């Protein structure tokens, strides 16, 4: 009974607060989604408990009396406190759950430390990283955020932002450079040994260049995908094309020539329009754009 009484007291105080804010019983009833008579009954009950009038009744509506001002000031402070609490609870609930990122698999070693950093900031968000050469469909719920290179996604339902400008060049280890020397241009391939992939990769401009310009007899080692590419370069098995950001993670690799202008391209940050403004997508995209901007030299070296 005591608990119910306290609940009733708060209903009456909150109703009086709404009447004071809106100036009439009918406006308060509409705001509270109750009948006009319910508002009047609560006001009368509260005034009876307080032993004084809280409102002056007049033709233009209800005006707070001096006696009621202290009570309603306390009610306003309580409402502000509850509003802040609701906002924090809503934010906490929103920054939780699963967030799925998709990108090409050669971005994995660069992005993974950033994902760990993001999760330290938002420990209630569970991350899934779908790294694949296949383009995941955001509209089908396969991912929340995508990072794509070179070609700007054209789906009209996507929100597409330019993440950064990046480029690449041919890299090898120091011992390879000592034995074979540098290159003056992309045409200067005579005498060089290359590392390639076991199957064509039409999505990679680097691999397209190799398939079109490098004779098969000069490709002395092939790997299935990019996970084996950097170890082969580090081992001195040949030279090969690599993004500058990828090479920044392996400082023992050296460029054979200045990054060719034709290899510069954009990375695109994508999200679906229906999910773009959700709290967790906004938190992640804003974090990623900031951290990539801070590390821009990894993508376009001077």
Buried (B, 14 or more C-beta within 10 A) or exposed (E): EEEEEEEBEEBBBBBBBBBBBBBBBEBBBBBBEBEEEBBBBBBEBBBEEBEEBBBEEEEEBBEBBEBBEEBBEEBEEBBEEEEEEEEEEEEEEBBBEEBBBBBBBBBBBBBEEBBEEBBEEBEEBEBEBBBEEEBBEBEEEBBBBBBBBEEEBEEEEBBBBEBBEBBBBBBBBEEBBEEBEBBEEBEBBEEBBBBBBEEEBEBBBBBBBBBEEBEEEBBEBBBEBBEBBBEBBBEBBBBBBBBBBBBBEBEEBBBBBEBBEEBBBBBBBBBBEEBBEBBBBBBBBEBBBEBBEEBEEBBBBE
